[in-house]
Amino acid sequence: MARRKSSRPRCQVCGLHLELCMCPQTPVRDLSTAFIVVQHNRERNKPTSTGRIAAATLRAPVLYYGAQGETLDTRLFEDPDTDYYVLFPIEGAAEVDPVTTAPAPGRRRCFVILDGTWHQCSRMARRAPKIEAMPHLTLPPGASSRWGVRTPPNPAALCTYEACTRLVEVLHGAEAAAPMHEFFAELSTRMLGMRGRSPFADDDATDISDASDVG
């Protein structure tokens, strides 16, 4: 028998129940690197997707891909003074390097972050207009995901917020990423608590709004 889903309202950005919302504590980063989050349409209303709170942290616009009758708005990918990179580990992708991706004087660097399940992101990386032609880069190895509310497709997979945190650490150093690590640790604790798996446990332990892949 399927367990019930929670009817309690959630924050539309961080995905937590409103009384646990962490949006006021979002560690907004002002960095020289620009970011754009491209979210698969099927993730748009999933509370366990971390793409929205990652976008809020990085001051990144959110674009949507895959909605019926809608096309991806590619205007943000067309700045002639910007070097664009996609963060997704397609076969043969090089590791992110802050030196080789450093922009020349008068230019800037922008990373496109894909948000969705592994399958959705793979399709976006290969088929989304403009994105498929950008250089694709992968993160260096690091700690395993702690986003236990969704099942990763492989042990090395990270949710979107974790991937962004590691990317910021690679590009801008540990000090820039530290507040993101701290924020996500608490976000994870609260989200797991809503499932009865931390000190925040409550009568909503049967909430199973989504439990597949990463987001």
C-alpha positions as CSV (number, residue, x, y, z in Angstrom):
1,M,0.0,0.0,0.0
2,A,1.4,3.4,-0.9
3,R,2.1,5.8,1.9
4,R,0.2,9.1,2.0
5,K,1.8,12.2,0.8
6,S,1.9,15.3,3.1
7,S,-0.8,17.9,2.6
8,R,1.1,20.5,4.7
9,P,2.3,23.5,2.7
10,R,5.9,23.8,1.7
11,C,8.2,26.6,0.7
12,Q,8.3,26.8,-3.1
13,V,12.1,27.5,-3.0
14,C,13.8,25.4,-0.4
15,G,11.0,22.7,-0.3
16,L,10.7,22.6,3.5
17,H,7.5,22.9,5.5
18,L,6.8,26.6,6.0
19,E,7.7,26.5,9.7
20,L,11.1,25.0,8.8
21,C,11.8,27.2,5.8
22,M,15.5,28.2,5.5
23,C,15.2,30.8,2.8
24,P,16.0,33.7,5.1
25,Q,19.3,32.0,5.9
26,T,20.3,31.5,2.2
27,P,24.0,32.2,1.9
28,V,23.8,34.4,-1.1
29,R,27.1,34.4,-3.0
30,D,28.4,37.4,-5.0
31,L,31.0,35.9,-7.2
32,S,32.8,36.9,-10.4
33,T,31.5,33.8,-12.1
34,A,27.9,33.9,-13.4
35,F,25.5,31.0,-13.2
36,I,22.3,29.9,-15.0
37,V,20.2,27.1,-13.7
38,V,18.3,25.1,-16.4
39,Q,15.6,23.0,-14.7
40,H,13.8,20.2,-16.4
41,N,10.1,21.0,-16.4
42,R,9.2,17.9,-14.4
43,E,11.3,19.2,-11.5
44,R,9.5,22.5,-11.4
45,N,7.1,21.5,-8.6
46,K,9.1,18.9,-6.9
47,P,9.9,20.0,-3.3
48,T,13.0,17.7,-3.2
49,S,14.7,19.5,-6.1
50,T,17.5,21.7,-4.9
51,G,17.9,23.6,-8.1
52,R,15.7,26.5,-6.9
53,I,17.6,27.1,-3.7
54,A,20.9,26.7,-5.5
55,A,19.8,29.5,-7.9
56,A,18.8,31.7,-5.0
57,T,22.3,31.2,-3.4
58,L,24.1,31.9,-6.7
59,R,21.8,34.8,-7.8
60,A,21.2,32.7,-10.9
61,P,18.2,32.9,-13.2
62,V,16.2,29.7,-13.7
63,L,15.2,28.6,-17.2
64,Y,12.9,25.7,-17.9
65,Y,13.3,22.9,-20.4
66,G,10.8,20.2,-21.6
67,A,7.5,21.8,-21.0
68,Q,4.9,20.9,-23.6
69,G,4.4,23.8,-26.0
70,E,7.3,25.8,-24.6
71,T,10.8,26.3,-25.9
72,L,13.9,26.9,-23.9
73,D,14.7,30.7,-23.8
74,T,18.3,30.8,-25.0
75,R,18.8,34.6,-24.9
76,L,20.9,34.4,-21.7
77,F,23.3,32.1,-23.6
78,E,24.0,34.6,-26.4
79,D,26.2,37.3,-24.7
80,P,29.2,37.7,-27.0
81,D,31.4,38.7,-24.1
82,T,30.7,35.6,-22.0
83,D,32.4,32.2,-22.0
84,Y,29.8,29.5,-21.3
85,Y,30.4,26.1,-19.8
86,V,27.9,23.3,-18.9
87,L,28.5,21.3,-15.7
88,F,27.6,17.8,-16.7
89,P,29.9,14.7,-16.9
90,I,29.3,13.5,-20.5
91,E,31.9,11.0,-21.8
92,G,35.2,12.7,-22.3
93,A,34.4,15.8,-20.3
94,A,37.4,17.5,-18.7
95,E,37.4,18.4,-15.0
96,V,36.6,21.9,-14.1
97,D,39.8,24.0,-13.9
98,P,39.7,27.5,-12.5
99,V,42.8,28.4,-14.6
100,T,41.7,27.1,-18.0
101,T,38.2,28.5,-17.6
102,A,39.4,31.9,-16.3
103,P,38.0,34.6,-18.7
104,A,40.2,36.9,-20.6
105,P,40.2,40.6,-19.7
106,G,36.9,42.2,-20.7
107,R,35.1,38.8,-20.7
108,R,33.2,36.8,-18.0
109,R,32.7,33.2,-17.2
110,C,29.3,31.6,-16.9
111,F,28.4,28.0,-15.8
112,V,25.1,26.5,-16.9
113,I,23.8,24.2,-14.1
114,L,21.4,21.4,-15.1
115,D,18.7,20.5,-12.6
116,G,16.8,17.2,-12.9
117,T,17.2,13.5,-12.6
118,W,20.3,12.0,-14.1
119,H,18.4,10.9,-17.2
120,Q,16.7,14.3,-17.6
121,C,20.1,16.2,-17.3
122,S,21.7,13.8,-19.7
123,R,19.1,14.6,-22.3
124,M,19.4,18.4,-21.7
125,A,23.2,18.2,-22.0
126,R,23.0,16.6,-25.4
127,R,19.8,18.1,-26.9
128,A,18.9,21.5,-25.4
129,P,19.5,24.3,-27.9
130,K,22.8,26.2,-27.4
131,I,23.6,24.0,-24.3
132,E,24.6,21.0,-26.4
133,A,27.3,23.0,-28.2
134,M,28.9,24.4,-25.0
135,P,32.0,22.8,-23.5
136,H,30.9,20.2,-21.0
137,L,32.9,19.9,-17.8
138,T,32.8,17.6,-14.8
139,L,33.6,18.1,-11.1
140,P,36.7,16.6,-9.5
141,P,36.1,13.6,-7.1
142,G,34.9,14.5,-3.6
143,A,32.7,13.5,-0.8
144,S,29.6,11.4,-1.4
145,S,26.2,13.0,-1.4
146,R,24.3,13.6,1.9
147,W,21.0,14.3,0.1
148,G,19.4,11.1,1.4
149,V,15.8,12.1,0.4
150,R,16.4,10.9,-3.2
151,T,18.1,7.9,-4.5
152,P,21.3,8.7,-6.5
153,P,21.9,6.9,-9.8
154,N,25.5,6.1,-8.8
155,P,27.6,6.6,-5.7
156,A,29.4,9.6,-7.1
157,A,26.2,11.5,-8.0
158,L,25.4,14.8,-6.2
159,C,22.2,16.8,-6.0
160,T,22.2,20.1,-7.7
161,Y,23.0,22.2,-4.6
162,E,26.0,19.9,-3.7
163,A,27.3,20.1,-7.2
164,C,27.1,23.9,-7.1
165,T,28.9,24.0,-3.8
166,R,31.7,21.9,-5.1
167,L,31.9,24.0,-8.2
168,V,32.2,27.2,-6.1
169,E,34.9,25.6,-4.0
170,V,36.9,24.7,-7.1
171,L,36.5,28.1,-8.8
172,H,36.6,30.4,-5.8
173,G,38.1,28.5,-2.9
174,A,37.0,26.9,0.3
175,E,36.1,30.1,2.1
176,A,33.5,31.0,-0.6
177,A,31.9,27.6,-0.4
178,A,31.9,27.2,3.4
179,P,28.6,28.9,4.1
180,M,27.0,26.8,1.4
181,H,28.3,23.6,3.0
182,E,26.9,24.7,6.4
183,F,23.5,25.8,4.9
184,F,23.1,22.5,3.0
185,A,23.9,20.4,6.1
186,E,21.0,22.0,8.0
187,L,18.7,21.9,4.9
188,S,19.4,18.1,4.7
189,T,18.8,17.6,8.4
190,R,15.4,19.4,8.2
191,M,14.3,17.6,5.0
192,L,15.2,14.2,6.5
193,G,13.5,15.2,9.7
194,M,10.3,15.6,7.8
195,R,10.6,11.9,7.0
196,G,11.2,11.0,10.6
197,R,15.0,10.6,10.3
198,S,16.4,13.4,12.5
199,P,15.6,15.4,15.6
200,F,13.1,17.4,13.5
201,A,10.9,14.3,13.2
202,D,7.2,15.0,13.4
203,D,3.9,13.5,12.4
204,D,4.7,13.9,8.8
205,A,7.3,11.0,8.7
206,T,5.3,9.3,5.9
207,D,5.9,12.1,3.4
208,I,7.2,10.6,0.1
209,S,6.8,13.5,-2.3
210,D,9.7,12.2,-4.4
211,A,12.4,9.6,-3.8
212,S,14.1,9.0,-7.1
213,D,17.4,10.2,-8.6
214,V,19.0,13.5,-7.7
215,G,17.7,17.0,-7.9
